[in-house]
Amino acid sequence: MMILVVNAGSSSLKYQLINMEDESVLAKGNCDRIGIDGHISHKTFDGRTVDADVTFPTHTEAFMKLVEVLTTGDASVLKSMDEISAVGHRIVQGAEVFDRTTLVTDEVIQKIDDLQELAPVHNHPHALALWACKKVIPANVPQVVVFDTAFHQTMPAKAFMFGLPYEDYEKYSVRKYGFHGTSHRFVSAALAEAMGKDIKDLKIVSCHLGNGSSITAVDGGKSVDTSMGFTPLDGILMGTRTGAVDPSAVTFVANKHGFTPSEMSDYMNKKSGFLGISGISSDNRDITAAAQNGDKRAQLAREMLIYQIKKYIGAYAAAMNGLDAVLFTGGIGENSDDVRKEVCENMEFLGLKLDNAANDGVRGQLKKISAADSKVEAWIVPTNEELLIARDTLALVQGL
Ligand code: ADP
């Protein structure tokens, strides 16, 4: 049972081929610079590689090359694409149309494309990739779509509505959707398993901290609130994104700079966050190093991050009327022991106490990091969105 997992952007097509017998990755890579020139980097489980410049005018040529490297040449891992049971695609925005993993039909691809206004950078390229995949992959191989937003469709209206006139929700679908749903679903389930508890009995705050960061309140296995909003800009300070800002500050700054709405959006998405506050970098490692060297603005960026994460943990504990565990995932959450430590400091009032020795120096492993007498547990839970997409895809096609 092999599942091909695809994560397509406007100019890239990342993929993993997963053997579902043991959930191991047989090969992974990226067809990059689609529509510009083209490059493929491909690596097999046993270290064979392809690194080549190729012409990729569209996603179709990228899929053709992907099929070629998987099935022929020195770094092939399949005899033919018929060995693949299904293809699972990551889709960013499913809005209220898709609340679960779905089998791809022409109508489904069209609906994903129709949502492009709600995710301009992502959904149209996803649709292009789905059409291309349909053209290139044998017709008997089912395709499945897994949505970043689907996990958050369980949020109640009181959590997902903005205080704008209700007609804007009805007419334009303006509301909080939340993102990173596949990651929050994967890590919260993995945590319940690690704790030996039924997820239905757990109240979890899931902190996915990377270049993009979001925090989700998971009550009984369901997302009840999340920090990202209408787009992945809301919530906490990120690499280059603002996180939450008073909307009046947005219109004020746009006026001062003479920005159009799309220039202002660019400013908030690409020039803000760690980068904007520090003036140094969007990368947590650079910010941490600069802060340690005494750079005041880098120190401020870190302090803002830690403070904002703490506030979400407190808020979501209140929203859920309790808290059993806080988990850290994503590039920062999995690797940055200092961020985890500072977030968990002075949280005894909430019943959360870190075991510093268990936390220090730990990177990318599933591990409990709270003290034995901590009422609320803290864990590092490495995320694996591709694996969850593969599991979902397999479960759906097995049920066909
Ligand atoms: P994305 O949101 O793009 O998937 P990642 O989840 O890969 O991003 O997270 C990237 C962030 O993780 C960067 O800010 C990076 O500095 C941070 N990071 C990665 N490795 C480490 C590490 N060893 N120590 C501290 N931070 C790290």
Residues whose N, C-alpha, C, O or C-beta is under 5 A from the ligand:
A	BS01	ADP	L209 G210 N211 G212 S282 D283 N284 R285 G330 G331 I332 N335 S336
